[in-house]
Amino acid sequence: MAVLPTFDMLLFGGTGDLVTRKLLPALYRRYAAGQVSAESRIYGVARTALTRAEYVAQAEAACKGFLGKEFDAPHWAAFSEILGYFKLDAASEQDYAQLSSALQGREHFVRVFFLSTASNLFAVICQNMARAGVVTPSSRVVLEKPLGHDTVSADLINQQVGAVFTEKQIYRIDHYLGKEAVQNLMALRFGNALFEPLWRRGLIKHVQITVAEELGVERRGQFYDKTGALRDMVQNHLLQLLCIMAMEPPASSDPDAVRDEKLKVLRALRPLHDRDVLTKTVRGQYKAGAVHGVPVPGYLEEADIATDSTTETFAALKVEIDTWRWAGVPFYLRTGKRLQDRLTELVVTFDEVPHPIFEKPQTSNTANELVIRLQPDESITMTILAKNPGEGMRLKPVSLALDLGETFKTRSLDAYERLLMDTVKGNLTLFMRRDELDAAWRWVDPILEGWQHHDDRPKSYIAGSWGPAASSTLIGRDGFSWHDEV
Ligand code: BG6
């Protein structure tokens, strides 16, 4: 793997969860893989007063925990040489002046500002950096999701950040796009001639996208209680997965060619207005239960959660895409915390044969299915009907299964490893463009309003289940069921 151009990367929110649990381990791995030059610098930036040594010690503890056996002391010692720390109050001009002088003489290197703070700080950070002269022509800013909490707030942030950085310098992160398996979905669709003719109405009956988590809100109660599953997961990760499933083949793999096609899908999503939310969406909130036999508290008992909170920790939606390709094909989306298993899966159910000539199989599931699993393992499974051995022509569903981990026998890059390196390389393909983000919020806003208007309180579900019963009813109304319920 080629060494990347020398860079300075500033991780704002440097003592937070994302930086310590995801970004630093990802950078360490890339360093250990030889991709980061020894002249590059990585700085944690946060309000806490810490010495460099204290920050490096914190980072070491976090990386050790996260990387387990992969942690290697000599590599860490070398990596820690390029780590630094700035104490910075987002609003203090003086602090930015110090930052500026510390970076002096390094203007010719790529500069990446990764803003892993609350999004209401993005504007002030960018403005202050510009004033302090820290923003160079080869600078990039990375904005962590969620960007805003609705269309208006996201637009304002985009405008303010856009006053400092050009669109080509802005990297809006959705880490799902950096997952190897999501790239594989693109490979499957656009690297094989086989699927494209089948990928449409008339041949596909329905599509399901599930992003299920076993985890609860962990240490993020304050953030989560204001956010909820729709904003935290659906507005970004699930809609991006939906785009990749549903988009037209782009003319090339250029960032804008891909993003143009995703945008068309987002703009074609049928709006859910007012009463639609009662029939096409389900909100849920977990109660105490057990996940894999381990008792866990309910959402309302978690730290930093209002005891009467009506924030949803689960959302299921029926989504329709108003295009020639997808008219009449429902896409069912589902995500939640404290569900039975950690599972990210896309299921494409094809139509049944138009005229059966064999005895009906003794299973309710006679349609071909393509199951693309993204997490915890990466696999592609196609169910076909085969003849049951023996007399007669009795058919039975069997699987053509491809385990990608087994096949390639190599650790795939973690999403943040890929995305961080893309920011250094200047590759925008896996980042959201402003118009995409806007289109996603425009579709989500009426759902949030509808829920509020109808006072649609979340239905409770037991931690460790697959969500509220209403989620099965949502899909059951159309005569289908969730893949795990078959
Ligand atoms: C984040 C959400 O974007 O994605 C979290 O804010 C969620 O709530 C996480 O837990 C899930 O990511 P992954 O990669 O673990 O599936």
Boltz pocket constraint, residues with backbone or C-beta under 6 A from the ligand:
constraints:
  - pocket:
      binder: B
      contacts: [[A, 213], [A, 215], [A, 232], [A, 233], [A, 375]]
      max_distance: 6.0
